[in-house]
Every structure is written in structure tokens, then in C-alpha cells.
């Protein structure tokens, strides 16, 4: 997918309904978006869309977290944010444990590393009760607000690169 197609998913009421290029272009013109949008800006819009869905409780937060994980897997080569906080953590771990080889969190380039972990934590329960699932759902909502406030409340200047 190019930047335009990714961003189109971010503005569609139901992303899966947009299939054909002419539908994508029509959706863009309806909301006044440029069809030659850079991938970084499109990705930023897409992630912001899912974070807002979580907070508005229009979709299940666990489903939205799953979509964010899929986005990270699909567009992992794009870095939206430099993360000195994560770099410091890993430098400290390597200093403390010389054989420590990890250098980043999954999802840190787009600010969703904790949401990624919360989503994956669902697999760690031997038996997932409704109470456990609701607890993870509540943590996803809380973290989505943190991520939205920290990374997605104001559009960065370098998204047009």
C-alpha cells in the first residue's frame, strides 16, 4: 500500500469497505485530503484513528490493539519517532547484563510498544477469564490515551518527508 491507501484506511468508517482505487480517491476528495500523501503522514493518521476508536469505545479496544499490531508488522520499516527513552533503557540493560542483545521494543518507532505488549499478554493467560480480558481491555484504554497525548495529539513537522 502507498501512503494514500494507508491514510484512506484511517478516514474510512469501516476500513475494509474501501477496496478499489476510485473509492479511495473519492474518499479522499470527500474529506479534502491529498491523494499523494507521504507514507509517514498516512501512517500517523492511521494510528491516530485507531487510538481514537479505542478512546471513543466505538470498537473493542482489544480488536483495535490487534489492528495496531498488524500495522506495526506491515509498516515496521517506518520510524515516526526517535525514542531516546527506549535507547537509554536498552543501554542500561546491556551495561547490567553484558549478554543482553535486544536493542528496541517492538512497536517503539510508532509509540505503541506498551499497547503491543498488552495485546500479546492475552496469550500469556493459562485460562483467560472475562475478568482478565476486561482488565487488559481497561489497560489498553488507559495506554491508548497516554500514546495519543504523547505522540498523536499534534502532528509532527517531519511527516511530509
N, C-alpha and C positions, 0 to 999 in steps of 0.2 A: 504494500500500500504506500502511496505517496502521502505527502503532508496534507493535501486537500481531502483525500479519502479518510484519513485518520481524524481530522478535525470535523468532518461531516458526521462521523460517528458520535462525536462529542455533542453535537447540537440536535441530533435526531431524537424524537420522542422515544422510539424503540430502535436502537442501533441496527438490529438485524433486518429491519424493513427496507433499508436502503441497499439496493443491490447494483443497479445499473448506473453508469457514469452520468447519464442525463438526469437521473433522480438526484445524484449528488450535486450536480451543477444547479439544479432547480432549488434544492435545499439551501445551498449557499446564497443564491440570489435572493431568496425569501428573507434571509436574516442579514443580508448585506455583507457577507464575508467574501474575501478574495479567494478564488479557486487556486491561486498559485502560492498558497501559504507555505512557509518553511516548515519542515518536519518538527523542529523544536517547538514552535508555537502551537502546532497542531497537537503534539503530544501533551503539552502543558494544558491545553483546553480539554483534552480528553480525560486526563487525570482529575482535573478540577471538576469536571462534570460528574464523575463517579463519587468524588468526595462529597459533593453537594447532594447527590442522591442518598448517600448514607445519612447525612445530617437531616435531610428533609423526611427521611424514613419512607421514601416513595418506593424503594426496593429493599429487599432483605440485605442488611449490612454484610452478611456472610457471602451472599452472591456478589455484591459489589466488590468485596475484598478479593474474591476469586477472579473477577474481571481485571482488577488492578494487577494481580499476579500474572495473568495472561499477557497484559500489556507490557509488563517488565520483561517477560520472556521474549516477546515479539520484538521489542524495541530496545533491548538491553545495551545496544551499542551507542545509544544517545545519552549524553550526560547533560542534565538540566542544571545541576547544582554541584559546585565544588563543596566538599564536606570535610573541612579541617577537623571538626569534632570527631568524625569517624577515624580519620587518619591518626589523630592523637591516641585514640583508644587502641588501635592496632599496633602502633609504635610501642606503647606501654606493654602490651601483651607480649610482643617479641622480645622486649627487654627483660621481662619477667620470666618468660619461657622461651629459651633460645631456639627450640624446635618448632615454635608456633609459626605456621606458614600462611594463615589467612591474612588477606590484606584489605578486605572490604566486606560489607554486609550485602546480601542480595537485596537489590532494590534501593540502595542508598543514593544512586545517581539521580533518582527521581523523588527521593524523600519518603519512600514508603516502606523502609526496612522493617519497622515495627508492625505495620499492617500485614506485611508478608509473613512475618513470624507468627502473628496471631492467627492468620488463616491456616498456616501449616500446623499450628498447635492442635487443631481439631483432630489431626491424625494421631496425636500422642495419647489420647484418652483410651484406656482399655475398653471401657463402655461409655459411650457418650450419652449422658442423660440430658433431658430438656433443660435442667438447671445449669449444667455445664455449658451447653450450647448458648443459653441466654447470657451467661457470664461472659463468654467470648464475644458474643454479639454486642454487649454493653461496652466492652473494652475496645472493640472496633469503632464504635460510635465516638468514644472519647478520643481515640487516637486520630480518627479522621478530622475531628475539629482541630487538634494540635497541628496536623500536617497542613490543613487548609490555612490556618492562621500563620504558620511559619513560612510556607513555601508558595502558596497559591492564592493569597489574598490580593497581591499586587503583581501584575505581570512584569517580569524582569525585562530589562532593556535589550538583552542579548538574544532574544528568541527569534530574531529575524535573520540570524546568521545561517 
